[in-house]
Amino acid sequence: MSIKAVIMSEEQIREFLEKPRFAIVGTNRAKGPPQQSPVWYLYEDGQIYINIYTRSAKYKNLSRDPAISICVAGDPPDSRAVIMTGEAEIVQRANTPAYDDLSWRLVRRYYDSDDEAHSYNESAGNGADSALIMLKPERVLAQDYN
């Protein structure tokens, strides 16, 4: 049996990332293996945004070392995957007028209604201690094994 991977086009990558999937984010710990976490994401204009808590290991790791990897994989039987790497930029709420809008769009895409998304935001503390991570990927590996 031969497995053949096909490189995805920019349009195929965009279409794949439009669906609300989980992404796995990898950051570098000061010591030990990389720290990996499942996250929600928003992909727009070639950049990916992730909302994280400022008390999280991801935030602490990225504050020290901005290197990040993000992997978004399809749900079976979809065997596509997009892996992005580069240096993350931490976007603080206080310094960014567009923060609330970006954060809302990120959460909203994972819910069927505005009410459900608002309910999630309220239960999560409305982002008081959160930051956005923005990545303009330096490297993208996108393959379709279907």
Z-matrix of the N, CA and C atoms (Angstrom, degrees):
N
C 1 1.443
C 2 1.520 1 109.05
N 3 1.309 2 116.15 1 133.05
C 4 1.450 3 121.53 2 -179.05
C 5 1.527 4 110.01 3 -111.32
N 6 1.320 5 116.31 4 129.78
C 7 1.466 6 121.43 5 176.71
C 8 1.519 7 107.12 6 -102.40
N 9 1.315 8 115.59 7 126.25
C 10 1.450 9 120.32 8 -178.41
C 11 1.525 10 109.60 9 -119.16
N 12 1.307 11 116.03 10 126.79
C 13 1.459 12 121.27 11 176.88
C 14 1.521 13 109.07 12 -99.42
N 15 1.315 14 115.21 13 136.66
C 16 1.458 15 121.71 14 177.21
C 17 1.519 16 107.42 15 -112.18
N 18 1.318 17 115.95 16 130.61
C 19 1.459 18 120.72 17 177.84
C 20 1.521 19 108.43 18 -70.54
N 21 1.323 20 116.61 19 132.61
C 22 1.463 21 121.64 20 -178.93
C 23 1.528 22 110.76 21 -84.67
N 24 1.320 23 115.99 22 145.78
C 25 1.469 24 121.54 23 176.77
C 26 1.530 25 109.57 24 -78.53
N 27 1.329 26 116.69 25 168.07
C 28 1.467 27 120.53 26 177.45
C 29 1.521 28 110.70 27 -58.67
N 30 1.322 29 117.77 28 -40.70
C 31 1.463 30 121.74 29 178.89
C 32 1.529 31 110.78 30 -64.94
N 33 1.313 32 117.90 31 -41.41
C 34 1.466 33 121.69 32 178.24
C 35 1.530 34 110.62 33 -65.10
N 36 1.332 35 116.59 34 -38.91
C 37 1.466 36 120.87 35 177.74
C 38 1.525 37 109.48 36 -63.00
N 39 1.326 38 117.37 37 -48.22
C 40 1.459 39 121.63 38 -179.85
C 41 1.531 40 110.57 39 -58.63
N 42 1.320 41 116.84 40 -47.74
C 43 1.465 42 120.44 41 -179.89
C 44 1.533 43 111.46 42 -62.33
N 45 1.319 44 117.02 43 -40.42
C 46 1.464 45 121.61 44 178.87
C 47 1.528 46 110.87 45 -63.28
N 48 1.336 47 116.73 46 -44.27
C 49 1.463 48 121.21 47 -176.38
C 50 1.525 49 113.36 48 -77.31
N 51 1.326 50 118.25 49 -12.45
C 52 1.468 51 121.12 50 177.94
C 53 1.524 52 112.07 51 -67.44
N 54 1.325 53 117.79 52 -30.85
C 55 1.461 54 120.95 53 179.41
C 56 1.529 55 109.08 54 -71.33
N 57 1.347 56 117.25 55 136.11
C 58 1.473 57 118.62 56 179.27
C 59 1.526 58 111.68 57 -71.54
N 60 1.296 59 115.95 58 97.93
C 61 1.461 60 123.57 59 179.28
C 62 1.530 61 108.29 60 -113.97
N 63 1.307 62 115.92 61 170.55
C 64 1.462 63 119.83 62 170.07
C 65 1.515 64 108.67 63 -85.76
N 66 1.313 65 115.40 64 146.17
C 67 1.460 66 121.88 65 172.05
C 68 1.527 67 107.30 66 -115.95
N 69 1.306 68 116.21 67 151.15
C 70 1.463 69 121.06 68 172.70
C 71 1.519 70 106.69 69 -107.28
N 72 1.325 71 115.09 70 122.53
C 73 1.461 72 121.83 71 -178.98
C 74 1.518 73 108.45 72 -103.79
N 75 1.322 74 115.62 73 133.56
C 76 1.453 75 121.04 74 176.09
C 77 1.523 76 110.00 75 -115.79
N 78 1.334 77 115.81 76 129.21
C 79 1.467 78 121.95 77 175.97
C 80 1.524 79 108.36 78 -127.10
N 81 1.312 80 116.39 79 161.76
C 82 1.460 81 121.07 80 -176.72
C 83 1.516 82 111.36 81 -94.22
N 84 1.320 83 115.59 82 121.07
C 85 1.463 84 120.71 83 173.37
C 86 1.525 85 108.79 84 -73.58
N 87 1.311 86 116.29 85 160.42
C 88 1.467 87 120.07 86 176.74
C 89 1.527 88 109.84 87 -63.59
N 90 1.328 89 116.34 88 -38.39
C 91 1.460 90 122.39 89 178.11
C 92 1.513 91 107.68 90 -140.99
N 93 1.299 92 116.46 91 145.60
C 94 1.455 93 120.12 92 176.56
C 95 1.514 94 112.37 93 95.02
N 96 1.322 95 115.68 94 -170.45
C 97 1.465 96 120.74 95 -175.56
C 98 1.527 97 111.67 96 -71.71
N 99 1.326 98 117.44 97 164.05
C 100 1.462 99 120.13 98 176.15
C 101 1.530 100 110.61 99 -59.32
N 102 1.316 101 115.87 100 151.37
C 103 1.458 102 122.12 101 176.82
C 104 1.522 103 107.73 102 -97.30
N 105 1.328 104 117.58 103 127.38
C 106 1.459 105 121.92 104 -178.24
C 107 1.523 106 109.64 105 -120.10
N 108 1.345 107 115.34 106 143.09
C 109 1.460 108 120.62 107 -178.73
C 110 1.521 109 110.87 108 -145.77
N 111 1.332 110 117.24 109 140.69
C 112 1.468 111 119.42 110 171.13
C 113 1.530 112 108.66 111 -77.80
N 114 1.321 113 116.63 112 138.89
C 115 1.466 114 121.36 113 -178.16
C 116 1.529 115 110.04 114 -144.67
N 117 1.329 116 115.36 115 163.12
C 118 1.456 117 122.36 116 167.46
C 119 1.517 118 106.98 117 -89.82
N 120 1.309 119 116.40 118 156.99
C 121 1.461 120 119.93 119 -178.87
C 122 1.522 121 110.16 120 -145.43
N 123 1.320 122 114.27 121 164.52
C 124 1.461 123 123.05 122 172.25
C 125 1.523 124 105.90 123 -129.82
N 126 1.319 125 116.90 124 127.03
C 127 1.467 126 121.90 125 178.84
C 128 1.523 127 108.12 126 -113.05
N 129 1.332 128 116.90 127 117.90
C 130 1.458 129 122.49 128 179.37
C 131 1.519 130 109.72 129 -144.20
N 132 1.307 131 115.21 130 136.32
C 133 1.466 132 121.93 131 173.55
C 134 1.527 133 112.87 132 50.68
N 135 1.325 134 116.59 133 41.49
C 136 1.449 135 120.87 134 176.69
C 137 1.514 136 115.09 135 76.88
N 138 1.342 137 117.50 136 7.64
C 139 1.465 138 121.51 137 178.33
C 140 1.517 139 108.81 138 -121.65
N 141 1.316 140 114.99 139 153.52
C 142 1.452 141 120.23 140 178.47
C 143 1.524 142 108.42 141 -120.35
N 144 1.330 143 114.93 142 137.73
C 145 1.467 144 122.22 143 -179.08
C 146 1.518 145 108.82 144 -119.36
N 147 1.333 146 115.65 145 140.36
C 148 1.456 147 122.79 146 178.83
C 149 1.525 148 106.87 147 -135.44
N 150 1.313 149 116.96 148 134.60
C 151 1.452 150 121.81 149 178.00
C 152 1.528 151 108.01 150 -96.04
N 153 1.337 152 117.25 151 127.24
C 154 1.463 153 120.51 152 -179.82
C 155 1.526 154 109.87 153 -135.13
N 156 1.310 155 115.65 154 158.92
C 157 1.460 156 120.75 155 174.61
C 158 1.523 157 109.91 156 -81.27
N 159 1.321 158 116.33 157 144.37
C 160 1.458 159 120.47 158 -179.66
C 161 1.528 160 112.09 159 -72.71
N 162 1.311 161 117.35 160 -12.12
C 163 1.471 162 120.39 161 176.80
C 164 1.534 163 112.28 162 -94.96
N 165 1.340 164 117.01 163 2.19
C 166 1.468 165 120.84 164 -176.22
C 167 1.526 166 112.08 165 -80.85
N 168 1.322 167 114.81 166 159.65
C 169 1.468 168 120.52 167 175.64
C 170 1.530 169 110.32 168 -62.23
N 171 1.335 170 117.15 169 -37.36
C 172 1.481 171 120.16 170 179.13
C 173 1.528 172 110.46 171 -58.04
N 174 1.316 173 115.92 172 -45.91
C 175 1.469 174 120.53 173 -178.93
C 176 1.530 175 110.47 174 -62.86
N 177 1.315 176 116.31 175 -46.87
C 178 1.468 177 120.44 176 -179.90
C 179 1.524 178 110.85 177 -62.57
N 180 1.327 179 116.46 178 -44.02
C 181 1.467 180 120.35 179 179.27
C 182 1.525 181 111.44 180 -62.23
N 183 1.336 182 117.06 181 -46.12
C 184 1.469 183 120.75 182 -177.54
C 185 1.525 184 112.39 183 -71.01
N 186 1.318 185 117.39 184 -27.46
C 187 1.467 186 120.59 185 176.08
C 188 1.524 187 110.60 186 -66.51
N 189 1.324 188 115.26 187 -31.51
C 190 1.463 189 121.16 188 -179.79
C 191 1.527 190 111.92 189 -88.85
N 192 1.340 191 116.19 190 -39.39
C 193 1.467 192 122.57 191 -175.85
C 194 1.526 193 107.49 192 -142.77
N 195 1.340 194 119.30 193 109.29
C 196 1.468 195 121.42 194 -174.18
C 197 1.531 196 115.27 195 -75.39
N 198 1.334 197 118.40 196 0.13
C 199 1.471 198 120.03 197 179.25
C 200 1.525 199 109.64 198 -64.29
N 201 1.346 200 115.61 199 133.74
C 202 1.456 201 120.74 200 -176.55
C 203 1.521 202 109.54 201 -145.61
N 204 1.322 203 115.60 202 149.62
C 205 1.463 204 121.04 203 170.20
C 206 1.525 205 107.08 204 -130.20
N 207 1.321 206 114.63 205 143.78
C 208 1.458 207 121.39 206 -179.17
C 209 1.522 208 107.63 207 -132.83
N 210 1.317 209 116.42 208 128.89
C 211 1.454 210 121.74 209 179.08
C 212 1.527 211 108.58 210 -123.26
N 213 1.324 212 115.63 211 125.02
C 214 1.460 213 122.01 212 174.85
C 215 1.522 214 106.52 213 -117.11
N 216 1.325 215 116.03 214 121.55
C 217 1.465 216 120.47 215 -178.25
C 218 1.520 217 109.69 216 -117.61
N 219 1.321 218 115.05 217 151.24
C 220 1.458 219 120.74 218 178.24
C 221 1.512 220 111.52 219 -74.67
N 222 1.317 221 115.64 220 158.46
C 223 1.460 222 121.78 221 174.80
C 224 1.521 223 108.46 222 -84.36
N 225 1.344 224 118.20 223 140.59
C 226 1.463 225 119.45 224 -179.50
C 227 1.529 226 111.41 225 -54.53
N 228 1.293 227 117.84 226 138.88
C 229 1.461 228 129.50 227 9.69
C 230 1.529 229 113.55 228 -89.97
N 231 1.329 230 117.85 229 8.02
C 232 1.465 231 122.16 230 179.25
C 233 1.524 232 108.96 231 -70.72
N 234 1.314 233 117.21 232 113.46
C 235 1.466 234 119.93 233 -176.60
C 236 1.525 235 112.17 234 -107.75
N 237 1.329 236 116.54 235 30.38
C 238 1.461 237 120.01 236 173.92
C 239 1.527 238 109.56 237 -83.56
N 240 1.328 239 115.44 238 156.32
C 241 1.465 240 120.91 239 176.48
C 242 1.518 241 109.07 240 -152.28
N 243 1.336 242 115.12 241 143.86
C 244 1.458 243 122.12 242 175.16
C 245 1.524 244 107.13 243 -125.54
N 246 1.321 245 115.90 244 124.32
C 247 1.459 246 122.09 245 179.36
C 248 1.523 247 107.62 246 -119.47
N 249 1.335 248 115.92 247 125.83
C 250 1.460 249 121.80 248 -178.95
C 251 1.522 250 109.48 249 -122.55
N 252 1.313 251 115.99 250 139.95
C 253 1.459 252 120.36 251 177.26
C 254 1.518 253 109.23 252 -133.89
N 255 1.322 254 115.05 253 159.38
C 256 1.456 255 120.99 254 178.18
C 257 1.511 256 110.17 255 160.51
N 258 1.336 257 114.98 256 -157.80
C 259 1.460 258 121.09 257 178.40
C 260 1.513 259 109.15 258 -110.57
N 261 1.324 260 115.18 259 125.14
C 262 1.464 261 121.49 260 -178.17
C 263 1.522 262 110.06 261 -79.43
N 264 1.319 263 114.26 262 147.31
C 265 1.456 264 121.15 263 171.08
C 266 1.523 265 107.12 264 -109.96
N 267 1.320 266 116.97 265 129.38
C 268 1.457 267 120.99 266 177.21
C 269 1.525 268 107.68 267 -87.55
N 270 1.326 269 115.99 268 123.06
C 271 1.457 270 122.42 269 -178.32
C 272 1.529 271 107.43 270 -107.46
N 273 1.322 272 115.81 271 112.18
C 274 1.468 273 121.09 272 -179.16
C 275 1.525 274 110.20 273 -85.69
N 276 1.314 275 116.87 274 144.01
C 277 1.462 276 122.38 275 -180.00
C 278 1.526 277 111.35 276 -56.88
N 279 1.314 278 118.33 277 -46.36
C 280 1.464 279 121.86 278 -174.32
C 281 1.527 280 112.81 279 -64.54
N 282 1.304 281 117.62 280 -27.69
C 283 1.468 282 121.32 281 -174.53
C 284 1.518 283 114.03 282 -96.49
N 285 1.335 284 118.44 283 -0.73
C 286 1.453 285 120.56 284 -170.46
C 287 1.527 286 111.28 285 -134.06
N 288 1.332 287 117.36 286 107.15
C 289 1.469 288 119.71 287 179.62
C 290 1.526 289 113.30 288 -58.26
N 291 1.317 290 118.89 289 -32.22
C 292 1.469 291 122.29 290 -177.36
C 293 1.527 292 112.79 291 -83.60
N 294 1.327 293 117.59 292 0.42
C 295 1.467 294 121.51 293 -174.80
C 296 1.526 295 112.32 294 -55.47
N 297 1.332 296 116.83 295 -53.09
C 298 1.462 297 120.01 296 -175.66
C 299 1.526 298 111.50 297 -61.04
N 300 1.321 299 117.35 298 -40.26
C 301 1.458 300 120.97 299 179.42
C 302 1.529 301 111.01 300 -65.36
N 303 1.332 302 117.49 301 -45.95
C 304 1.471 303 120.77 302 178.13
C 305 1.525 304 110.97 303 -61.76
N 306 1.316 305 116.69 304 -45.52
C 307 1.454 306 121.37 305 -179.03
C 308 1.535 307 110.47 306 -62.72
N 309 1.328 308 117.33 307 -41.54
C 310 1.463 309 121.29 308 178.44
C 311 1.525 310 110.74 309 -63.26
N 312 1.327 311 117.18 310 -47.38
C 313 1.463 312 119.93 311 -179.03
C 314 1.524 313 111.10 312 -61.97
N 315 1.326 314 116.81 313 -36.52
C 316 1.462 315 120.99 314 178.39
C 317 1.527 316 109.86 315 -62.65
N 318 1.322 317 118.11 316 -50.83
C 319 1.469 318 121.33 317 -178.80
C 320 1.528 319 110.83 318 -67.23
N 321 1.314 320 117.04 319 -44.15
C 322 1.468 321 121.64 320 -173.63
C 323 1.529 322 112.58 321 -59.55
N 324 1.313 323 117.11 322 -33.29
C 325 1.471 324 118.69 323 -177.21
C 326 1.524 325 113.41 324 -67.05
N 327 1.341 326 117.07 325 -15.00
C 328 1.466 327 120.84 326 179.86
C 329 1.534 328 113.06 327 -96.19
N 330 1.332 329 116.78 328 2.83
C 331 1.467 330 120.66 329 -179.82
C 332 1.516 331 110.79 330 -126.22
N 333 1.340 332 115.56 331 153.89
C 334 1.458 333 121.30 332 -179.37
C 335 1.523 334 113.25 333 -77.78
N 336 1.335 335 117.03 334 -20.50
C 337 1.465 336 119.10 335 -177.85
C 338 1.522 337 111.09 336 -142.95
N 339 1.336 338 114.55 337 160.66
C 340 1.464 339 120.45 338 175.36
C 341 1.526 340 110.38 339 -61.19
N 342 1.340 341 117.04 340 -40.40
C 343 1.470 342 120.54 341 -178.90
C 344 1.526 343 111.63 342 -59.74
N 345 1.332 344 116.51 343 -43.88
C 346 1.469 345 119.76 344 178.87
C 347 1.529 346 110.98 345 -64.16
N 348 1.320 347 117.22 346 -41.17
C 349 1.462 348 120.94 347 179.48
C 350 1.528 349 110.86 348 -66.94
N 351 1.336 350 117.76 349 -40.71
C 352 1.479 351 121.15 350 176.80
C 353 1.527 352 110.21 351 -62.92
N 354 1.321 353 116.51 352 -41.10
C 355 1.462 354 120.78 353 179.16
C 356 1.531 355 110.29 354 -61.40
N 357 1.337 356 116.02 355 -43.31
C 358 1.467 357 119.64 356 176.98
C 359 1.525 358 110.39 357 -60.37
N 360 1.335 359 117.35 358 -48.40
C 361 1.471 360 121.12 359 -179.43
C 362 1.518 361 111.50 360 -57.74
N 363 1.325 362 117.34 361 -40.98
C 364 1.469 363 120.57 362 179.11
C 365 1.521 364 110.96 363 -66.24
N 366 1.322 365 117.64 364 -42.42
C 367 1.467 366 120.59 365 -179.12
C 368 1.529 367 111.54 366 -70.02
N 369 1.326 368 116.80 367 -26.40
C 370 1.468 369 121.11 368 -179.57
C 371 1.523 370 111.88 369 -88.81
N 372 1.323 371 117.74 370 6.52
C 373 1.460 372 119.98 371 177.96
C 374 1.508 373 113.49 372 87.34
N 375 1.321 374 117.67 373 12.10
C 376 1.463 375 122.94 374 175.61
C 377 1.528 376 113.32 375 59.06
N 378 1.326 377 117.53 376 22.80
C 379 1.454 378 120.58 377 172.91
C 380 1.513 379 116.13 378 75.68
N 381 1.344 380 117.43 379 18.24
C 382 1.459 381 120.16 380 -176.68
C 383 1.530 382 112.09 381 -59.50
N 384 1.316 383 116.92 382 -35.53
C 385 1.466 384 120.37 383 -179.65
C 386 1.527 385 110.49 384 -115.92
N 387 1.326 386 115.74 385 44.39
C 388 1.462 387 119.11 386 -179.19
C 389 1.524 388 111.27 387 -121.61
N 390 1.299 389 113.93 388 166.56
C 391 1.466 390 122.72 389 176.52
C 392 1.519 391 106.89 390 -142.93
N 393 1.302 392 115.66 391 158.13
C 394 1.459 393 120.56 392 173.41
C 395 1.518 394 108.58 393 -100.24
N 396 1.300 395 115.19 394 140.12
C 397 1.454 396 121.25 395 171.86
C 398 1.516 397 106.09 396 -103.79
N 399 1.326 398 116.39 397 128.96
C 400 1.447 399 121.31 398 178.69
C 401 1.526 400 108.56 399 -117.53
N 402 1.314 401 115.06 400 132.46
C 403 1.459 402 120.21 401 177.17
C 404 1.513 403 109.05 402 -128.34
N 405 1.308 404 115.75 403 121.77
C 406 1.461 405 121.90 404 166.32
C 407 1.526 406 102.88 405 -99.84
N 408 1.329 407 116.73 406 101.95
C 409 1.469 408 119.85 407 -169.75
C 410 1.527 409 113.73 408 -57.58
N 411 1.322 410 114.39 409 136.82
C 412 1.456 411 120.92 410 173.68
C 413 1.527 412 110.04 411 -86.66
N 414 1.338 413 115.47 412 -26.70
C 415 1.458 414 121.24 413 -179.32
C 416 1.519 415 108.95 414 -142.97
N 417 1.306 416 116.63 415 134.66
C 418 1.461 417 122.04 416 177.52
C 419 1.523 418 108.38 417 -129.41
N 420 1.316 419 115.86 418 128.71
C 421 1.456 420 122.05 419 172.80
C 422 1.524 421 105.75 420 -119.05
N 423 1.337 422 115.90 421 114.44
C 424 1.458 423 120.90 422 -176.83
C 425 1.522 424 108.18 423 -129.04
N 426 1.332 425 115.34 424 117.71
C 427 1.453 426 119.87 425 -176.33
C 428 1.516 427 110.76 426 -130.73
N 429 1.324 428 113.47 427 148.02
C 430 1.458 429 122.72 428 178.11
C 431 1.516 430 107.29 429 -117.67
N 432 1.327 431 117.00 430 113.53
C 433 1.471 432 121.86 431 -179.92
C 434 1.515 433 111.87 432 -98.34
N 435 1.353 434 117.20 433 7.51
C 436 1.472 435 120.47 434 179.91
C 437 1.507 436 111.31 435 -67.49
